[in-house]
């Protein structure tokens, strides 16, 4: 997609041809900088192309700083304020790309995610950005002061520039070529890390809970899922290994996030390289009856329809297979779930409603980076300037996108962070 210039010298080298890297390159190029994007895979924009079922959930109407996790919850504010969702929506619309809102403010292309990649590549081409693909980086060195600058050695030659932007993402979805390269490079330059872990990822269950969930594989239920004090109201999907679906993916980012809150220093920062506390004993709570607010709901059903069975009434608000298994689990003895409601004490019916509104599962873990959509953690924001994304102690080095300890909710928030952080660095390099 591009050929290295004969001199190998540029104003800016961007490592990584994903959303953040391409945005940074186009903005820097528009400012007259000579830019090269160095991508180790044969194609750029792989995560863009698979996102949103191939239609790219490119941003969200409700972007706000509180929709992002970070050891410093204030860090993302500057970039998100200076390049907003409305700016990217305007860019998409200017290119005639039709889009629609799906749910909860999520915006998708009407046709294909390829349109977003094409937009970025067209803008890059117009300002002379070179895209170097199939170019794995062998090493990165920095020249001594006062001249400084960086040398990036690839298989086909060495590239040099005074500004280096790290936009290689995190290790989530390794089948697309994702690696921990950004973290290794950060360590080489002395930048601290917040321990990375999978986010927006399915949860696996302990054997007892898995025995309940596995036969329900493929079944989805409306729910309100709470992890570590944060609640999301969307679908839960049962899988062979545990639970997934939008609500669970959202909650997974918070399940082991206590270290980002209770352990935070004043000012919202925590400098840490150690792994997060082992929170495998922390339950995830499911409200399986989010539309039911009356604790006497089953008592009222008993009064109105005393001959009906528990699973029949539960089946009116839950999928039938789930209603049957829960009725059997909640019954207080063999065959007790076959009794008509008239034979259930009121206190037992109230307890069942309470249990279904606070159904607790203790995950065994997650499906890991292989199934994680993004990564929580990364380069510590304490080491970066929030306006420029430049490393405070390494002039000319910038870190953007998923490589940074800023992680958005499901639904276009991580793409917006890529656009915003890429734009901020593109304005500064």
Secondary structure as UniProt FT lines:
FT   TURN            6..7
FT   STRAND          9..15
FT   HELIX           19..30
FT   TURN            31..32
FT   STRAND          35..38
FT   HELIX           46..54
FT   STRAND          57..60
FT   TURN            61..62
FT   HELIX           65..67
FT   STRAND          68..69
FT   TURN            73..76
FT   HELIX           77..82
FT   HELIX           85..94
FT   TURN            95..96
FT   STRAND          99..101
FT   TURN            104..105
FT   STRAND          106..109
FT   HELIX           114..126
FT   TURN            127..128
FT   STRAND          130..132
FT   STRAND          137..142
FT   TURN            145..147
FT   STRAND          150..154
FT   TURN            155..156
FT   STRAND          157..166
FT   HELIX           174..176
FT   HELIX           181..188
FT   TURN            189..190
FT   STRAND          193..199
FT   STRAND          203..205
FT   HELIX           207..214
FT   TURN            215..218
FT   STRAND          220..227
FT   TURN            228..229
FT   STRAND          230..238
FT   STRAND          242..244
FT   HELIX           246..255
FT   HELIX           258..260
FT   TURN            261..263
FT   TURN            266..267
FT   TURN            280..281
FT   STRAND          284..287
FT   TURN            290..291
FT   TURN            295..296
FT   HELIX           297..304
FT   TURN            306..307
FT   HELIX           310..314
FT   TURN            315..317
FT   HELIX           320..330
FT   TURN            334..335
FT   HELIX           336..338
FT   HELIX           341..343
FT   HELIX           346..357
FT   STRAND          359..361
FT   STRAND          363..366
FT   TURN            369..371
FT   STRAND          374..379
FT   HELIX           381..383
FT   TURN            386..388
FT   STRAND          390..391
FT   TURN            392..393
FT   TURN            395..396
FT   STRAND          397..399
FT   HELIX           401..403
FT   STRAND          407..408
FT   TURN            410..412
FT   HELIX           413..428
//
